[in-house]
Amino acid sequence: MDPVTDPIAEAHRQWSARWPEHADRMAAVTSVMRAQQLLLGRIEAALKPFGLTFAAYEALRLLAFTRTGTLPMGKMGVRLMVHPASVTNVVGRLEQRGLARRAPSPDDRRVVLATITPAGRELAERATAALHEDGFGLADLTAEQAAAVTGALRAVRVSAGDLPD
């Protein structure tokens, strides 16, 4: 394959010749998927020295943002936009490392609370500094460009029912 050729541009060209009314949307979704792959790779590389995946980092950061360092696991799933099983898995791995702990709520034994430990809080701060230094994988974009990406993707999220219009 010619290294100068953009595979998405080539796919767009092919789609335009066959299904022109769908070419732009195909290129848009393919571009988003490719950008997600690239950004996740950059973020995971920045977090690797801390032994964190992006999912684990997000869980730690979420807990660190709370006033008490504690959240119900169900609420974590909603805020992280992931399935409850994913929260259980991530918090379980953090707990094994001494970065978080789980306990039943004293108010409702059916609710499991996740709490960040001092070691987890310290690691979250160090990992956050590394992501800031790395520009969250977008260091080559200006703040205005990053805001434009967020705005464009908001429209996608609204159309998918993730956010109200």
Secondary structure by P-SEA (a helix, b strand, c coil): ccccccaaaaaaaaaaacccccaaaaaaaaaaaaaaaaaaaaaaaaaccccccaaaaaaaaaaaacccccccaaaaaaaacccaaaaaaaaaaaaaacccccccccccccbbbbbbcaaaaaaaaaaaaaaaaaccccccccaaaaaaaaaaaaaaaaaaccccc
